[in-house]
Amino acid sequence: MTLSSPVDDKKVVDEVVAGFADRPPFAPLADKTHDGAPSALVVGPAGSSYSLTLSVDRSRIEIFSFSPCFRLPDDMSRRADY
């Protein structure tokens, strides 16, 4: 999301975490990026996860989502070539 004015990123993160706090199976966590900026991580069903942070130039809120596509059998590695 592109921001039209500055925002308090810690407040945004706290609101996201609070919004998912009582919504099983979601599990929210307030975190920080490697450079110390506030971020939110929400783990959802089936290993899905969502992260929210302010862009480095503070002009956008960036939201990323991840999910496993499928499960490999225990004897197969996701790092191997097949």
Biopython code that builds the backbone (N, CA, C, O; Angstrom):
import numpy as np
from Bio.PDB.StructureBuilder import StructureBuilder

atoms = [
    (1, "MET", "N", (0.839, -1.153, 0.000)),
    (1, "MET", "CA", (0.000, 0.000, 0.000)),
    (1, "MET", "C", (0.892, 1.227, 0.000)),
    (1, "MET", "O", (1.815, 1.327, 0.809)),
    (2, "THR", "N", (0.626, 2.150, -0.891)),
    (2, "THR", "CA", (1.368, 3.404, -0.918)),
    (2, "THR", "C", (0.747, 4.365, 0.084)),
    (2, "THR", "O", (-0.470, 4.542, 0.118)),
    (3, "LEU", "N", (1.586, 4.976, 0.890)),
    (3, "LEU", "CA", (1.109, 5.883, 1.935)),
    (3, "LEU", "C", (1.011, 7.311, 1.418)),
    (3, "LEU", "O", (1.877, 7.761, 0.668)),
    (4, "SER", "N", (-0.022, 8.016, 1.806)),
    (4, "SER", "CA", (-0.164, 9.419, 1.411)),
    (4, "SER", "C", (0.423, 10.350, 2.464)),
    (4, "SER", "O", (0.642, 11.532, 2.198)),
    (5, "SER", "N", (0.678, 9.818, 3.663)),
    (5, "SER", "CA", (1.297, 10.599, 4.727)),
    (5, "SER", "C", (2.031, 9.634, 5.664)),
    (5, "SER", "O", (1.765, 8.432, 5.643)),
    (6, "PRO", "N", (2.940, 10.144, 6.474)),
    (6, "PRO", "CA", (3.677, 9.264, 7.394)),
    (6, "PRO", "C", (2.737, 8.538, 8.361)),
    (6, "PRO", "O", (1.682, 9.055, 8.730)),
    (7, "VAL", "N", (3.138, 7.345, 8.756)),
    (7, "VAL", "CA", (2.378, 6.568, 9.739)),
    (7, "VAL", "C", (3.317, 6.124, 10.858)),
    (7, "VAL", "O", (4.535, 6.072, 10.689)),
    (8, "ASP", "N", (2.729, 5.813, 11.980)),
    (8, "ASP", "CA", (3.461, 5.249, 13.112)),
    (8, "ASP", "C", (3.523, 3.742, 12.885)),
    (8, "ASP", "O", (2.559, 3.033, 13.172)),
    (9, "ASP", "N", (4.660, 3.243, 12.368)),
    (9, "ASP", "CA", (4.731, 1.832, 11.998)),
    (9, "ASP", "C", (4.560, 0.908, 13.193)),
    (9, "ASP", "O", (3.997, -0.176, 13.040)),
    (10, "LYS", "N", (5.020, 1.293, 14.371)),
    (10, "LYS", "CA", (4.809, 0.444, 15.540)),
    (10, "LYS", "C", (3.323, 0.321, 15.853)),
    (10, "LYS", "O", (2.850, -0.759, 16.207)),
    (11, "LYS", "N", (2.586, 1.421, 15.723)),
    (11, "LYS", "CA", (1.140, 1.382, 15.977)),
    (11, "LYS", "C", (0.436, 0.483, 14.970)),
    (11, "LYS", "O", (-0.458, -0.277, 15.342)),
    (12, "VAL", "N", (0.824, 0.557, 13.706)),
    (12, "VAL", "CA", (0.228, -0.300, 12.676)),
    (12, "VAL", "C", (0.501, -1.769, 12.995)),
    (12, "VAL", "O", (-0.403, -2.603, 12.933)),
    (13, "VAL", "N", (1.742, -2.078, 13.334)),
    (13, "VAL", "CA", (2.104, -3.458, 13.682)),
    (13, "VAL", "C", (1.299, -3.923, 14.888)),
    (13, "VAL", "O", (0.758, -5.029, 14.878)),
    (14, "ASP", "N", (1.212, -3.101, 15.922)),
    (14, "ASP", "CA", (0.449, -3.483, 17.114)),
    (14, "ASP", "C", (-1.021, -3.735, 16.790)),
    (14, "ASP", "O", (-1.628, -4.649, 17.348)),
    (15, "GLU", "N", (-1.597, -2.936, 15.896)),
    (15, "GLU", "CA", (-2.999, -3.126, 15.517)),
    (15, "GLU", "C", (-3.202, -4.417, 14.732)),
    (15, "GLU", "O", (-4.204, -5.107, 14.921)),
    (16, "VAL", "N", (-2.259, -4.747, 13.854)),
    (16, "VAL", "CA", (-2.352, -6.015, 13.110)),
    (16, "VAL", "C", (-2.255, -7.191, 14.070)),
    (16, "VAL", "O", (-3.051, -8.128, 13.994)),
    (17, "VAL", "N", (-1.283, -7.144, 14.972)),
    (17, "VAL", "CA", (-1.117, -8.238, 15.943)),
    (17, "VAL", "C", (-2.371, -8.374, 16.805)),
    (17, "VAL", "O", (-2.848, -9.487, 17.028)),
    (18, "ALA", "N", (-2.902, -7.268, 17.284)),
    (18, "ALA", "CA", (-4.119, -7.318, 18.106)),
    (18, "ALA", "C", (-5.305, -7.846, 17.304)),
    (18, "ALA", "O", (-6.141, -8.575, 17.837)),
    (19, "GLY", "N", (-5.378, -7.482, 16.034)),
    (19, "GLY", "CA", (-6.488, -7.923, 15.193)),
    (19, "GLY", "C", (-6.518, -9.424, 14.960)),
    (19, "GLY", "O", (-7.582, -9.993, 14.716)),
    (20, "PHE", "N", (-5.355, -10.074, 15.033)),
    (20, "PHE", "CA", (-5.295, -11.524, 14.835)),
    (20, "PHE", "C", (-5.138, -12.292, 16.145)),
    (20, "PHE", "O", (-5.088, -13.522, 16.135)),
    (21, "ALA", "N", (-5.060, -11.588, 17.267)),
    (21, "ALA", "CA", (-4.763, -12.234, 18.555)),
    (21, "ALA", "C", (-5.789, -13.295, 18.952)),
    (21, "ALA", "O", (-5.416, -14.330, 19.505)),
    (22, "ASP", "N", (-7.041, -13.063, 18.687)),
    (22, "ASP", "CA", (-8.095, -14.007, 19.110)),
    (22, "ASP", "C", (-8.785, -14.633, 17.911)),
    (22, "ASP", "O", (-10.004, -14.799, 17.900)),
    (23, "ARG", "N", (-7.979, -14.987, 16.883)),
    (23, "ARG", "CA", (-8.564, -15.561, 15.668)),
    (23, "ARG", "C", (-7.860, -16.863, 15.287)),
    (23, "ARG", "O", (-7.183, -16.921, 14.261)),
    (24, "PRO", "N", (-8.015, -17.915, 16.111)),
    (24, "PRO", "CA", (-7.397, -19.191, 15.741)),
    (24, "PRO", "C", (-7.879, -19.614, 14.367)),
    (24, "PRO", "O", (-9.040, -19.362, 14.046)),
    (25, "PRO", "N", (-7.083, -20.222, 13.561)),
    (25, "PRO", "CA", (-5.748, -20.755, 13.822)),
    (25, "PRO", "C", (-4.623, -19.768, 13.554)),
    (25, "PRO", "O", (-3.470, -20.188, 13.459)),
    (26, "PHE", "N", (-4.902, -18.477, 13.429)),
    (26, "PHE", "CA", (-3.847, -17.502, 13.179)),
    (26, "PHE", "C", (-3.070, -17.216, 14.461)),
    (26, "PHE", "O", (-3.644, -17.160, 15.548)),
    (27, "ALA", "N", (-1.760, -17.038, 14.319)),
    (27, "ALA", "CA", (-0.896, -16.734, 15.454)),
    (27, "ALA", "C", (-0.035, -15.527, 15.092)),
    (27, "ALA", "O", (0.900, -15.653, 14.301)),
    (28, "PRO", "N", (-0.338, -14.354, 15.664)),
    (28, "PRO", "CA", (0.405, -13.142, 15.328)),
    (28, "PRO", "C", (1.611, -12.933, 16.237)),
    (28, "PRO", "O", (1.648, -13.415, 17.369)),
    (29, "LEU", "N", (2.583, -12.212, 15.721)),
    (29, "LEU", "CA", (3.790, -11.914, 16.478)),
    (29, "LEU", "C", (4.323, -10.557, 16.043)),
    (29, "LEU", "O", (4.506, -10.315, 14.850)),
    (30, "ALA", "N", (4.573, -9.669, 17.005)),
    (30, "ALA", "CA", (5.255, -8.410, 16.708)),
    (30, "ALA", "C", (6.745, -8.735, 16.636)),
    (30, "ALA", "O", (7.277, -9.435, 17.498)),
    (31, "ASP", "N", (7.398, -8.234, 15.628)),
    (31, "ASP", "CA", (8.800, -8.565, 15.397)),
    (31, "ASP", "C", (9.520, -7.308, 14.934)),
    (31, "ASP", "O", (8.948, -6.217, 14.949)),
    (32, "LYS", "N", (10.771, -7.460, 14.524)),
    (32, "LYS", "CA", (11.541, -6.365, 13.936)),
    (32, "LYS", "C", (12.283, -6.901, 12.722)),
    (32, "LYS", "O", (12.661, -8.072, 12.680)),
    (33, "THR", "N", (12.488, -6.041, 11.743)),
    (33, "THR", "CA", (13.279, -6.409, 10.578)),
    (33, "THR", "C", (14.755, -6.426, 10.973)),
    (33, "THR", "O", (15.112, -6.044, 12.088)),
    (34, "HIS", "N", (15.605, -6.872, 10.052)),
    (34, "HIS", "CA", (17.042, -6.925, 10.359)),
    (34, "HIS", "C", (17.626, -5.546, 10.650)),
    (34, "HIS", "O", (18.662, -5.442, 11.307)),
    (35, "ASP", "N", (16.978, -4.491, 10.174)),
    (35, "ASP", "CA", (17.462, -3.145, 10.467)),
    (35, "ASP", "C", (16.716, -2.476, 11.626)),
    (35, "ASP", "O", (16.886, -1.281, 11.870)),
    (36, "GLY", "N", (15.891, -3.249, 12.337)),
    (36, "GLY", "CA", (15.247, -2.756, 13.547)),
    (36, "GLY", "C", (13.884, -2.132, 13.385)),
    (36, "GLY", "O", (13.320, -1.644, 14.364)),
    (37, "ALA", "N", (13.329, -2.129, 12.179)),
    (37, "ALA", "CA", (11.994, -1.558, 11.966)),
    (37, "ALA", "C", (10.926, -2.521, 12.480)),
    (37, "ALA", "O", (11.081, -3.734, 12.339)),
    (38, "PRO", "N", (9.849, -2.009, 13.070)),
    (38, "PRO", "CA", (8.769, -2.880, 13.529)),
    (38, "PRO", "C", (8.144, -3.649, 12.357)),
    (38, "PRO", "O", (7.990, -3.114, 11.259)),
    (39, "SER", "N", (7.794, -4.895, 12.609)),
    (39, "SER", "CA", (7.106, -5.703, 11.604)),
    (39, "SER", "C", (6.156, -6.656, 12.313)),
    (39, "SER", "O", (6.300, -6.930, 13.504)),
    (40, "ALA", "N", (5.191, -7.151, 11.566)),
    (40, "ALA", "CA", (4.245, -8.126, 12.101)),
    (40, "ALA", "C", (4.371, -9.401, 11.287)),
    (40, "ALA", "O", (4.540, -9.363, 10.068)),
    (41, "LEU", "N", (4.287, -10.518, 11.967)),
    (41, "LEU", "CA", (4.268, -11.826, 11.323)),
    (41, "LEU", "C", (3.021, -12.543, 11.809)),
    (41, "LEU", "O", (2.760, -12.610, 13.010)),
    (42, "VAL", "N", (2.256, -13.079, 10.871)),
    (42, "VAL", "CA", (1.060, -13.843, 11.220)),
    (42, "VAL", "C", (1.198, -15.212, 10.568)),
    (42, "VAL", "O", (1.309, -15.318, 9.347)),
    (43, "VAL", "N", (1.190, -16.263, 11.391)),
    (43, "VAL", "CA", (1.229, -17.631, 10.880)),
    (43, "VAL", "C", (-0.203, -18.132, 10.853)),
    (43, "VAL", "O", (-0.942, -18.001, 11.829)),
    (44, "GLY", "N", (-0.584, -18.709, 9.721)),
    (44, "GLY", "CA", (-1.958, -19.150, 9.541)),
    (44, "GLY", "C", (-2.059, -20.647, 9.329)),
    (44, "GLY", "O", (-1.112, -21.384, 9.602)),
    (45, "PRO", "N", (-3.197, -21.094, 8.847)),
    (45, "PRO", "CA", (-3.428, -22.519, 8.653)),
    (45, "PRO", "C", (-2.513, -23.112, 7.582)),
    (45, "PRO", "O", (-2.103, -22.426, 6.645)),
    (46, "ALA", "N", (-2.209, -24.377, 7.737)),
    (46, "ALA", "CA", (-1.430, -25.165, 6.764)),
    (46, "ALA", "C", (-0.055, -24.572, 6.476)),
    (46, "ALA", "O", (0.464, -24.720, 5.369)),
    (47, "GLY", "N", (0.537, -23.901, 7.463)),
    (47, "GLY", "CA", (1.884, -23.375, 7.283)),
    (47, "GLY", "C", (1.964, -22.067, 6.528)),
    (47, "GLY", "O", (3.061, -21.634, 6.173)),
    (48, "SER", "N", (0.843, -21.425, 6.272)),
    (48, "SER", "CA", (0.884, -20.133, 5.591)),
    (48, "SER", "C", (1.420, -19.073, 6.552)),
    (48, "SER", "O", (1.281, -19.198, 7.769)),
    (49, "SER", "N", (2.030, -18.037, 5.996)),
    (49, "SER", "CA", (2.493, -16.939, 6.841)),
    (49, "SER", "C", (2.408, -15.632, 6.068)),
    (49, "SER", "O", (2.468, -15.603, 4.839)),
    (50, "TYR", "N", (2.266, -14.565, 6.821)),
    (50, "TYR", "CA", (2.076, -13.237, 6.262)),
    (50, "TYR", "C", (2.939, -12.272, 7.060)),
    (50, "TYR", "O", (2.974, -12.339, 8.289)),
    (51, "SER", "N", (3.637, -11.374, 6.369)),
    (51, "SER", "CA", (4.438, -10.385, 7.077)),
    (51, "SER", "C", (4.081, -8.994, 6.587)),
    (51, "SER", "O", (3.715, -8.800, 5.428)),
    (52, "LEU", "N", (4.194, -8.041, 7.481)),
    (52, "LEU", "CA", (3.880, -6.654, 7.184)),
    (52, "LEU", "C", (5.000, -5.796, 7.757)),
    (52, "LEU", "O", (5.402, -5.979, 8.906)),
    (53, "THR", "N", (5.501, -4.865, 6.963)),
    (53, "THR", "CA", (6.502, -3.900, 7.427)),
    (53, "THR", "C", (6.445, -2.662, 6.547)),
    (53, "THR", "O", (5.879, -2.689, 5.454)),
    (54, "LEU", "N", (7.026, -1.597, 7.026)),
    (54, "LEU", "CA", (7.147, -0.382, 6.235)),
    (54, "LEU", "C", (8.337, -0.528, 5.296)),
    (54, "LEU", "O", (9.357, -1.104, 5.675)),
    (55, "SER", "N", (8.215, -0.008, 4.063)),
    (55, "SER", "CA", (9.343, -0.059, 3.124)),
    (55, "SER", "C", (10.512, 0.762, 3.679)),
    (55, "SER", "O", (10.321, 1.616, 4.545)),
    (56, "VAL", "N", (11.706, 0.500, 3.181)),
    (56, "VAL", "CA", (12.895, 1.185, 3.653)),
    (56, "VAL", "C", (12.755, 2.705, 3.518)),
    (56, "VAL", "O", (13.186, 3.453, 4.395)),
    (57, "ASP", "N", (12.155, 3.149, 2.423)),
    (57, "ASP", "CA", (11.987, 4.600, 2.245)),
    (57, "ASP", "C", (10.738, 5.137, 2.949)),
    (57, "ASP", "O", (10.426, 6.324, 2.848)),
    (58, "ARG", "N", (10.021, 4.254, 3.666)),
    (58, "ARG", "CA", (8.851, 4.599, 4.485)),
    (58, "ARG", "C", (7.685, 5.172, 3.672)),
    (58, "ARG", "O", (6.840, 5.890, 4.208)),
    (59, "SER", "N", (7.648, 4.849, 2.379)),
    (59, "SER", "CA", (6.567, 5.354, 1.528)),
    (59, "SER", "C", (5.453, 4.335, 1.312)),
    (59, "SER", "O", (4.399, 4.674, 0.776)),
    (60, "ARG", "N", (5.681, 3.084, 1.728)),
    (60, "ARG", "CA", (4.709, 2.013, 1.489)),
    (60, "ARG", "C", (4.664, 1.063, 2.679)),
    (60, "ARG", "O", (5.650, 0.891, 3.395)),
    (61, "ILE", "N", (3.513, 0.459, 2.870)),
    (61, "ILE", "CA", (3.407, -0.700, 3.756)),
    (61, "ILE", "C", (3.494, -1.913, 2.852)),
    (61, "ILE", "O", (2.717, -2.047, 1.906)),
    (62, "GLU", "N", (4.429, -2.788, 3.136)),
    (62, "GLU", "CA", (4.630, -3.974, 2.310)),
    (62, "GLU", "C", (4.088, -5.194, 3.037)),
    (62, "GLU", "O", (4.385, -5.420, 4.210)),
    (63, "ILE", "N", (3.293, -5.970, 2.323)),
    (63, "ILE", "CA", (2.701, -7.187, 2.868)),
    (63, "ILE", "C", (3.124, -8.345, 1.974)),
    (63, "ILE", "O", (2.910, -8.325, 0.762)),
    (64, "PHE", "N", (3.723, -9.346, 2.590)),
    (64, "PHE", "CA", (4.171, -10.530, 1.861)),
    (64, "PHE", "C", (3.452, -11.747, 2.424)),
    (64, "PHE", "O", (3.179, -11.821, 3.622)),
    (65, "SER", "N", (3.152, -12.693, 1.554)),
    (65, "SER", "CA", (2.533, -13.936, 2.014)),
    (65, "SER", "C", (3.314, -15.120, 1.470)),
    (65, "SER", "O", (3.890, -15.066, 0.384)),
    (66, "PHE", "N", (3.317, -16.179, 2.246)),
    (66, "PHE", "CA", (4.029, -17.392, 1.892)),
    (66, "PHE", "C", (3.171, -18.583, 2.269)),
    (66, "PHE", "O", (2.454, -18.553, 3.269)),
    (67, "SER", "N", (3.248, -19.622, 1.468)),
    (67, "SER", "CA", (2.566, -20.853, 1.822)),
    (67, "SER", "C", (3.264, -22.016, 1.139)),
    (67, "SER", "O", (3.764, -21.884, 0.022)),
    (68, "PRO", "N", (3.294, -23.147, 1.810)),
    (68, "PRO", "CA", (3.870, -24.322, 1.157)),
    (68, "PRO", "C", (2.938, -24.775, 0.033)),
    (68, "PRO", "O", (1.721, -24.826, 0.209)),
    (69, "CYS", "N", (3.511, -25.097, -1.103)),
    (69, "CYS", "CA", (2.686, -25.538, -2.242)),
    (69, "CYS", "C", (2.157, -26.950, -2.033)),
    (69, "CYS", "O", (0.998, -27.245, -2.322)),
    (70, "PHE", "N", (3.006, -27.795, -1.538)),
    (70, "PHE", "CA", (2.615, -29.172, -1.272)),
    (70, "PHE", "C", (3.656, -29.791, -0.353)),
    (70, "PHE", "O", (4.769, -29.277, -0.238)),
    (71, "ARG", "N", (3.306, -30.877, 0.293)),
    (71, "ARG", "CA", (4.225, -31.551, 1.208)),
    (71, "ARG", "C", (4.973, -32.660, 0.465)),
    (71, "ARG", "O", (4.382, -33.447, -0.274)),
    (72, "LEU", "N", (6.270, -32.696, 0.681)),
    (72, "LEU", "CA", (7.081, -33.771, 0.125)),
    (72, "LEU", "C", (7.068, -34.951, 1.084)),
    (72, "LEU", "O", (6.898, -34.767, 2.289)),
    (73, "PRO", "N", (7.244, -36.154, 0.566)),
    (73, "PRO", "CA", (7.386, -37.303, 1.455)),
    (73, "PRO", "C", (8.607, -37.102, 2.353)),
    (73, "PRO", "O", (9.530, -36.372, 1.991)),
    (74, "ASP", "N", (8.613, -37.737, 3.505)),
    (74, "ASP", "CA", (9.689, -37.553, 4.479)),
    (74, "ASP", "C", (11.072, -37.879, 3.929)),
    (74, "ASP", "O", (12.064, -37.315, 4.393)),
    (75, "ASP", "N", (11.160, -38.774, 2.953)),
    (75, "ASP", "CA", (12.477, -39.165, 2.422)),
    (75, "ASP", "C", (12.947, -38.258, 1.285)),
    (75, "ASP", "O", (13.966, -38.546, 0.658)),
    (76, "MET", "N", (12.227, -37.168, 1.007)),
    (76, "MET", "CA", (12.616, -36.237, -0.052)),
    (76, "MET", "C", (12.959, -34.868, 0.563)),
    (76, "MET", "O", (12.330, -34.442, 1.532)),
    (77, "SER", "N", (13.955, -34.193, -0.007)),
    (77, "SER", "CA", (14.377, -32.887, 0.481)),
    (77, "SER", "C", (13.909, -31.802, -0.453)),
    (77, "SER", "O", (13.972, -31.973, -1.670)),
    (78, "ARG", "N", (13.438, -30.680, 0.084)),
    (78, "ARG", "CA", (13.016, -29.568, -0.768)),
    (78, "ARG", "C", (14.201, -28.870, -1.378)),
    (78, "ARG", "O", (14.029, -28.063, -2.293)),
    (79, "ARG", "N", (15.401, -29.150, -0.906)),
    (79, "ARG", "CA", (16.597, -28.515, -1.458)),
    (79, "ARG", "C", (17.221, -29.307, -2.602)),
    (79, "ARG", "O", (18.091, -28.792, -3.304)),
    (80, "ALA", "N", (16.799, -30.521, -2.792)),
    (80, "ALA", "CA", (17.364, -31.378, -3.832)),
    (80, "ALA", "C", (16.737, -31.062, -5.193)),
    (80, "ALA", "O", (15.631, -30.525, -5.269)),
    (81, "ASP", "N", (17.457, -31.403, -6.260)),
    (81, "ASP", "CA", (16.911, -31.277, -7.612)),
    (81, "ASP", "C", (16.219, -32.573, -7.985)),
    (81, "ASP", "O", (16.755, -33.651, -7.728)),
    (82, "TYR", "N", (15.047, -32.494, -8.581)),
    (82, "TYR", "CA", (14.311, -33.682, -9.011)),
    (82, "TYR", "C", (13.909, -33.532, -10.460)),
    (82, "TYR", "O", (13.277, -34.427, -11.020)),
]
sb = StructureBuilder()
sb.init_structure("model")
sb.init_model(0)
sb.init_chain("A")
sb.init_seg("    ")
for serial, (resi, resn, name, xyz) in enumerate(atoms, 1):
    if name == "N":
        sb.init_residue(resn, " ", resi, " ")
    sb.init_atom(name, np.array(xyz, "f"), 0.0, 1.0, " ", f" {name:<3s}", serial, name[0])
structure = sb.get_structure()
